[in-house]
Amino acid sequence: MKKIFLTLTGLFFLLGLQAQQPMAGTTYYLPKTVLRFSLLVEKTTYTPGQFAAYAGKYLKKMDVRLEPSTTYRIAAIRMTPTAMPDSAKQYSLVLDKKLSISEVDRDPSGILLAINAKGKGTEEPEPFSPAPQKPLPNPRDYMNEDILTAGSTAKMAQLCAQDIYEIRDSRAQLSRGQADFMPKDGAQLKIMMDNLDTQEAALLQTFEGTTRRDTTETILTFIPTRTVDKQLFFRFSKWTGITDTDDLGGAPYYISIADEQNIPENAPATGDEKKSKDDFGLNVNIPDKIKVSLYKDGQPLDSYEVWAGQFGKTENLSSELFGKKTTTRLLLNPLTGSIEKIESEMLK
């Protein structure tokens, strides 16, 4: 009987401890603004045609390249701010029965979003999705028997060029209305012209080669913590794409961070005054605006303005907002940790 009593006593003690633990303190973070750069990199792959060496002789094309190549270029740069927990701004809410707080909403990383309400988390941008590409036609599907059975590459190139000229003649006759077999209407004419275009494009590949462009997305992040002037951000090479920052084969891209100092001088900040008796550990950011500038080879490329909590100040909110006679709903900006909305209602 004594053992049962001790067991029940211990169980009630643990249950009581678990119920009181959230009231003792809820740890949270304020956010640190992170700059998320989305780079759309276009890769261009050139493959010479089977008869590239004969393009000048049979088609009078003197600028056809004979060697394959792969090049890269930055098609677009987009910047969107996101957030991460600021380890320098970790706090604990001291909750007790004197406060009318029923809910403390945090995101999965511990960033405070709201009190007595449901907050909204950061919305990640949609990942880049390239448009589907049409498959290139196979030139051999449009080669006649004479071309395919020719005894040498030079002869194949000659016969292929003759077919290209014949296709062009047929198209010209159709457009002039002089073809032996004219279409019955405009729709049929379009079908015939499209077929001729497809045949010519396929056979021209054997001389001009093919160029394929593929676009991919690369994400780079930068965490601004102080003012910087043209700090090396990344390097980019026409021949290899994004490279390491110490790879001198890539052109340098720099980033600058300027604090625009939009916060009033008399704005309160945690630590400036002695801890108040109404301080129960609730702090919010007063963010400052920063100007972010990108440079390529030292020349201005783009600039953005962003509110960042780590460049501003931190304000402590009084527990009087959450007294027993008042219900207060507090919503914070998930990117900056600033007050987005606050509503108070007197209880009857």
C-alpha positions as a Python dict, from the first residue, in 0.01 Angstrom:
ca = {
    (1, 'M'): (0, 0, 0),
    (2, 'K'): (287, 231, 82),
    (3, 'K'): (446, 161, -258),
    (4, 'I'): (120, 246, -437),
    (5, 'F'): (93, 573, -243),
    (6, 'L'): (450, 670, -331),
    (7, 'T'): (394, 586, -698),
    (8, 'L'): (77, 797, -716),
    (9, 'T'): (250, 1082, -535),
    (10, 'G'): (539, 1073, -784),
    (11, 'L'): (300, 1061, -1079),
    (12, 'F'): (105, 1363, -959),
    (13, 'F'): (433, 1546, -899),
    (14, 'L'): (551, 1481, -1257),
    (15, 'L'): (216, 1582, -1404),
    (16, 'G'): (223, 1901, -1202),
    (17, 'L'): (579, 1971, -1312),
    (18, 'Q'): (490, 1924, -1680),
    (19, 'A'): (190, 2153, -1647),
    (20, 'Q'): (396, 2426, -1482),
    (21, 'Q'): (700, 2402, -1711),
    (22, 'P'): (560, 2616, -1998),
    (23, 'M'): (458, 2879, -1744),
    (24, 'A'): (812, 2900, -1612),
    (25, 'G'): (953, 3022, -1941),
    (26, 'T'): (916, 2992, -2319),
    (27, 'T'): (1236, 3042, -2514),
    (28, 'Y'): (1220, 3220, -2849),
    (29, 'Y'): (1438, 3405, -3099),
    (30, 'L'): (1396, 3727, -3290),
    (31, 'P'): (1479, 3694, -3660),
    (32, 'K'): (1790, 3797, -3844),
    (33, 'T'): (1726, 3908, -4202),
    (34, 'V'): (1900, 3699, -4468),
    (35, 'L'): (1943, 3803, -4831),
    (36, 'R'): (1850, 3524, -5071),
    (37, 'F'): (1979, 3570, -5425),
    (38, 'S'): (1835, 3360, -5706),
    (39, 'L'): (2068, 3343, -6006),
    (40, 'L'): (1922, 3216, -6332),
    (41, 'V'): (2220, 3077, -6520),
    (42, 'E'): (2181, 3000, -6889),
    (43, 'K'): (2404, 2727, -7030),
    (44, 'T'): (2454, 2736, -7407),
    (45, 'T'): (2586, 2420, -7570),
    (46, 'Y'): (2692, 2429, -7934),
    (47, 'T'): (2745, 2104, -8124),
    (48, 'P'): (2890, 2132, -8478),
    (49, 'G'): (2703, 1960, -8758),
    (50, 'Q'): (2813, 1647, -8940),
    (51, 'F'): (2895, 1849, -9253),
    (52, 'A'): (3020, 2167, -9084),
    (53, 'A'): (3346, 2156, -9279),
    (54, 'Y'): (3150, 2179, -9607),
    (55, 'A'): (2917, 2465, -9509),
    (56, 'G'): (3130, 2723, -9687),
    (57, 'K'): (3169, 2517, -10004),
    (58, 'Y'): (2808, 2411, -10059),
    (59, 'L'): (2599, 2670, -9870),
    (60, 'K'): (2837, 2969, -9877),
    (61, 'K'): (2827, 2988, -9497),
    (62, 'M'): (3173, 3100, -9389),
    (63, 'D'): (3108, 3160, -9019),
    (64, 'V'): (3014, 2806, -8917),
    (65, 'R'): (3212, 2689, -8613),
    (66, 'L'): (3384, 2354, -8634),
    (67, 'E'): (3450, 2295, -8262),
    (68, 'P'): (3194, 2228, -7988),
    (69, 'S'): (3161, 2485, -7711),
    (70, 'T'): (2980, 2542, -7383),
    (71, 'T'): (2926, 2889, -7240),
    (72, 'Y'): (2739, 3034, -6943),
    (73, 'R'): (2574, 3365, -6869),
    (74, 'I'): (2365, 3509, -6588),
    (75, 'A'): (2021, 3567, -6736),
    (76, 'A'): (1867, 3725, -6424),
    (77, 'I'): (1932, 3795, -6056),
    (78, 'R'): (1645, 3817, -5808),
    (79, 'M'): (1678, 3903, -5439),
    (80, 'T'): (1421, 3813, -5176),
    (81, 'P'): (1470, 3858, -4801),
    (82, 'T'): (1421, 3563, -4570),
    (83, 'A'): (1498, 3506, -4203),
    (84, 'M'): (1693, 3289, -3962),
    (85, 'P'): (1703, 3283, -3580),
    (86, 'D'): (1933, 3550, -3439),
    (87, 'S'): (2141, 3370, -3176),
    (88, 'A'): (2228, 3706, -3020),
    (89, 'K'): (1858, 3769, -2957),
    (90, 'Q'): (1744, 3463, -2769),
    (91, 'Y'): (1499, 3540, -2490),
    (92, 'S'): (1265, 3362, -2251),
    (93, 'L'): (911, 3468, -2174),
    (94, 'V'): (843, 3448, -1801),
    (95, 'L'): (479, 3344, -1794),
    (96, 'D'): (264, 3327, -1484),
    (97, 'K'): (-101, 3328, -1392),
    (98, 'K'): (-110, 3706, -1369),
    (99, 'L'): (-76, 3733, -1747),
    (100, 'S'): (-358, 3673, -1994),
    (101, 'I'): (-145, 3477, -2240),
    (102, 'S'): (-299, 3163, -2382),
    (103, 'E'): (-79, 3105, -2686),
    (104, 'V'): (278, 3176, -2792),
    (105, 'D'): (328, 3103, -3162),
    (106, 'R'): (677, 3028, -3292),
    (107, 'D'): (796, 2891, -3624),
    (108, 'P'): (982, 2555, -3640),
    (109, 'S'): (1317, 2730, -3586),
    (110, 'G'): (1196, 2909, -3271),
    (111, 'I'): (1135, 3257, -3414),
    (112, 'L'): (854, 3437, -3230),
    (113, 'L'): (559, 3503, -3461),
    (114, 'A'): (266, 3598, -3239),
    (115, 'I'): (116, 3602, -2891),
    (116, 'N'): (-251, 3513, -2837),
    (117, 'A'): (-282, 3468, -3213),
    (118, 'K'): (-157, 3261, -3504),
    (119, 'G'): (134, 3424, -3681),
    (120, 'K'): (240, 3391, -4041),
    (121, 'G'): (574, 3239, -4134),
    (122, 'T'): (807, 3347, -4410),
    (123, 'E'): (695, 3254, -4760),
    (124, 'E'): (971, 3096, -4964),
    (125, 'P'): (975, 3194, -5333),
    (126, 'E'): (862, 2936, -5583),
    (127, 'P'): (1161, 2747, -5725),
    (128, 'F'): (1244, 2820, -6087),
    (129, 'S'): (1087, 2582, -6334),
    (130, 'P'): (1232, 2590, -6688),
    (131, 'A'): (996, 2582, -6982),
    (132, 'P'): (989, 2249, -7166),
    (133, 'Q'): (1194, 2242, -7483),
    (134, 'K'): (1088, 2097, -7813),
    (135, 'P'): (1309, 1805, -7917),
    (136, 'L'): (1532, 1876, -8213),
    (137, 'P'): (1445, 1691, -8535),
    (138, 'N'): (1672, 1407, -8643),
    (139, 'P'): (1829, 1508, -8978),
    (140, 'R'): (1856, 1146, -9090),
    (141, 'D'): (1476, 1123, -9086),
    (142, 'Y'): (1471, 1376, -9372),
    (143, 'M'): (1758, 1237, -9580),
    (144, 'N'): (1670, 1048, -9898),
    (145, 'E'): (1824, 719, -10002),
    (146, 'D'): (2089, 883, -10220),
    (147, 'I'): (2225, 1082, -9926),
    (148, 'L'): (2226, 790, -9685),
    (149, 'T'): (2402, 556, -9931),
    (150, 'A'): (2660, 805, -10057),
    (151, 'G'): (3013, 668, -10049),
    (152, 'S'): (3179, 964, -9872),
    (153, 'T'): (3103, 1244, -9632),
    (154, 'A'): (3175, 1501, -9901),
    (155, 'K'): (2920, 1341, -10134),
    (156, 'M'): (2661, 1324, -9854),
    (157, 'A'): (2716, 1695, -9785),
    (158, 'Q'): (2676, 1781, -10153),
    (159, 'L'): (2350, 1586, -10190),
    (160, 'C'): (2218, 1727, -9863),
    (161, 'A'): (2288, 2082, -9983),
    (162, 'Q'): (2106, 2008, -10310),
    (163, 'D'): (1800, 1896, -10112),
    (164, 'I'): (1809, 2219, -9910),
    (165, 'Y'): (1809, 2427, -10230),
    (166, 'E'): (1522, 2219, -10373),
    (167, 'I'): (1319, 2276, -10055),
    (168, 'R'): (1376, 2650, -10086),
    (169, 'D'): (1268, 2644, -10451),
    (170, 'S'): (950, 2456, -10360),
    (171, 'R'): (868, 2710, -10090),
    (172, 'A'): (925, 3000, -10329),
    (173, 'Q'): (696, 2843, -10591),
    (174, 'L'): (423, 2787, -10333),
    (175, 'S'): (442, 3147, -10215),
    (176, 'R'): (414, 3270, -10577),
    (177, 'G'): (132, 3030, -10664),
    (178, 'Q'): (345, 2859, -10931),
    (179, 'A'): (378, 2513, -10779),
    (180, 'D'): (261, 2209, -10979),
    (181, 'F'): (37, 2105, -10689),
    (182, 'M'): (-115, 2409, -10523),
    (183, 'P'): (-303, 2376, -10193),
    (184, 'K'): (-682, 2410, -10189),
    (185, 'D'): (-695, 2674, -9914),
    (186, 'G'): (-487, 2880, -9675),
    (187, 'A'): (-485, 2614, -9402),
    (188, 'Q'): (-343, 2355, -9639),
    (189, 'L'): (-85, 2605, -9763),
    (190, 'K'): (29, 2667, -9406),
    (191, 'I'): (69, 2294, -9343),
    (192, 'M'): (279, 2254, -9658),
    (193, 'M'): (497, 2556, -9574),
    (194, 'D'): (549, 2432, -9216),
    (195, 'N'): (656, 2090, -9346),
    (196, 'L'): (910, 2250, -9579),
    (197, 'D'): (1043, 2466, -9294),
    (198, 'T'): (1085, 2156, -9074),
    (199, 'Q'): (1272, 1967, -9347),
    (200, 'E'): (1505, 2259, -9417),
    (201, 'A'): (1579, 2319, -9048),
    (202, 'A'): (1659, 1952, -8995),
    (203, 'L'): (1897, 1934, -9291),
    (204, 'L'): (2059, 2268, -9205),
    (205, 'Q'): (2158, 2119, -8869),
    (206, 'T'): (2408, 1898, -9051),
    (207, 'F'): (2595, 2213, -9162),
    (208, 'E'): (2521, 2478, -8900),
    (209, 'G'): (2515, 2248, -8598),
    (210, 'T'): (2278, 2282, -8303),
    (211, 'T'): (2260, 2525, -8014),
    (212, 'R'): (2083, 2419, -7695),
    (213, 'R'): (2006, 2658, -7409),
    (214, 'D'): (1928, 2528, -7061),
    (215, 'T'): (1849, 2756, -6767),
    (216, 'T'): (1903, 2650, -6407),
    (217, 'E'): (1860, 2829, -6074),
    (218, 'T'): (2142, 2874, -5825),
    (219, 'I'): (2068, 3010, -5477),
    (220, 'L'): (2327, 3221, -5293),
    (221, 'T'): (2269, 3369, -4948),
    (222, 'F'): (2431, 3661, -4773),
    (223, 'I'): (2380, 3749, -4406),
    (224, 'P'): (2438, 4122, -4354),
    (225, 'T'): (2579, 4200, -4011),
    (226, 'R'): (2758, 4529, -4069),
    (227, 'T'): (2826, 4794, -4329),
    (228, 'V'): (3055, 4664, -4605),
    (229, 'D'): (3185, 4825, -4922),
    (230, 'K'): (3226, 4602, -5229),
    (231, 'Q'): (3293, 4277, -5049),
    (232, 'L'): (3360, 3985, -5283),
    (233, 'F'): (3035, 3787, -5309),
    (234, 'F'): (3097, 3533, -5584),
    (235, 'R'): (3278, 3482, -5913),
    (236, 'F'): (3132, 3386, -6249),
    (237, 'S'): (3308, 3248, -6555),
    (238, 'K'): (3175, 3244, -6910),
    (239, 'W'): (3327, 2899, -6953),
    (240, 'T'): (3248, 2726, -6622),
    (241, 'G'): (2965, 2925, -6461),
    (242, 'I'): (2977, 3005, -6088),
    (243, 'T'): (3324, 2945, -5945),
    (244, 'D'): (3491, 2958, -5606),
    (245, 'T'): (3571, 3304, -5475),
    (246, 'D'): (3944, 3226, -5495),
    (247, 'D'): (3921, 3111, -5859),
    (248, 'L'): (4059, 3403, -6057),
    (249, 'G'): (3917, 3252, -6376),
    (250, 'G'): (3579, 3398, -6283),
    (251, 'A'): (3479, 3763, -6301),
    (252, 'P'): (3422, 3908, -5951),
    (253, 'Y'): (3079, 4013, -5828),
    (254, 'Y'): (3080, 4239, -5522),
    (255, 'I'): (2818, 4329, -5263),
    (256, 'S'): (2785, 4646, -5056),
    (257, 'I'): (2568, 4699, -4748),
    (258, 'A'): (2485, 5054, -4640),
    (259, 'D'): (2292, 5133, -4322),
    (260, 'E'): (2041, 5406, -4406),
    (261, 'Q'): (1986, 5483, -4033),
    (262, 'N'): (1613, 5545, -4040),
    (263, 'I'): (1564, 5483, -3667),
    (264, 'P'): (1512, 5792, -3447),
    (265, 'E'): (1796, 5860, -3207),
    (266, 'N'): (1562, 5840, -2906),
    (267, 'A'): (1419, 5499, -3001),
    (268, 'P'): (1429, 5267, -2698),
    (269, 'A'): (1668, 4977, -2690),
    (270, 'T'): (1704, 4681, -2458),
    (271, 'G'): (1985, 4732, -2213),
    (272, 'D'): (1969, 5110, -2217),
    (273, 'E'): (1768, 5121, -1895),
    (274, 'K'): (1747, 4917, -1581),
    (275, 'K'): (1527, 4611, -1601),
    (276, 'S'): (1167, 4707, -1520),
    (277, 'K'): (947, 4507, -1287),
    (278, 'D'): (704, 4480, -1581),
    (279, 'D'): (967, 4312, -1796),
    (280, 'F'): (864, 3952, -1854),
    (281, 'G'): (1107, 3885, -2139),
    (282, 'L'): (908, 4005, -2441),
    (283, 'N'): (1127, 4189, -2691),
    (284, 'V'): (1066, 4304, -3047),
    (285, 'N'): (1289, 4449, -3314),
    (286, 'I'): (1284, 4804, -3441),
    (287, 'P'): (1446, 4731, -3779),
    (288, 'D'): (1651, 4969, -3984),
    (289, 'K'): (1656, 4998, -4361),
    (290, 'I'): (1969, 4891, -4547),
    (291, 'K'): (2068, 4943, -4908),
    (292, 'V'): (2211, 4638, -5083),
    (293, 'S'): (2415, 4697, -5399),
    (294, 'L'): (2565, 4447, -5641),
    (295, 'Y'): (2862, 4518, -5866),
    (296, 'K'): (3018, 4333, -6156),
    (297, 'D'): (3384, 4408, -6217),
    (298, 'G'): (3337, 4717, -6003),
    (299, 'Q'): (3046, 4852, -6209),
    (300, 'P'): (2696, 4894, -6054),
    (301, 'L'): (2468, 4605, -6144),
    (302, 'D'): (2159, 4633, -5922),
    (303, 'S'): (2045, 4765, -5585),
    (304, 'Y'): (1774, 4681, -5332),
    (305, 'E'): (1635, 4828, -5010),
    (306, 'V'): (1555, 4591, -4724),
    (307, 'W'): (1442, 4627, -4363),
    (308, 'A'): (1677, 4428, -4138),
    (309, 'G'): (1627, 4366, -3767),
    (310, 'Q'): (1996, 4315, -3695),
    (311, 'F'): (2067, 4675, -3803),
    (312, 'G'): (1804, 4826, -3578),
    (313, 'K'): (1731, 4820, -3208),
    (314, 'T'): (1539, 4597, -2971),
    (315, 'E'): (1248, 4721, -2761),
    (316, 'N'): (1114, 4556, -2448),
    (317, 'L'): (734, 4536, -2412),
    (318, 'S'): (568, 4568, -2074),
    (319, 'S'): (367, 4289, -1916),
    (320, 'E'): (90, 4547, -1861),
    (321, 'L'): (-19, 4476, -2220),
    (322, 'F'): (-119, 4127, -2110),
    (323, 'G'): (-277, 4201, -1774),
    (324, 'K'): (-577, 4007, -1647),
    (325, 'K'): (-812, 4288, -1744),
    (326, 'T'): (-679, 4310, -2100),
    (327, 'T'): (-656, 4068, -2391),
    (328, 'T'): (-382, 4166, -2633),
    (329, 'R'): (-309, 4001, -2967),
    (330, 'L'): (40, 4066, -3097),
    (331, 'L'): (158, 3981, -3450),
    (332, 'L'): (523, 4017, -3550),
    (333, 'N'): (677, 4049, -3894),
    (334, 'P'): (843, 3711, -3960),
    (335, 'L'): (1130, 3871, -4154),
    (336, 'T'): (1221, 4161, -3926),
    (337, 'G'): (1072, 4078, -3585),
    (338, 'S'): (896, 4414, -3572),
    (339, 'I'): (539, 4470, -3457),
    (340, 'E'): (308, 4419, -3751),
    (341, 'K'): (-20, 4439, -3564),
    (342, 'I'): (-127, 4481, -3204),
    (343, 'E'): (-485, 4471, -3078),
    (344, 'S'): (-599, 4518, -2719),
    (345, 'E'): (-943, 4451, -2579),
    (346, 'M'): (-1063, 4529, -2229),
    (347, 'L'): (-1224, 4235, -2055),
    (348, 'K'): (-1561, 4287, -1891),
}
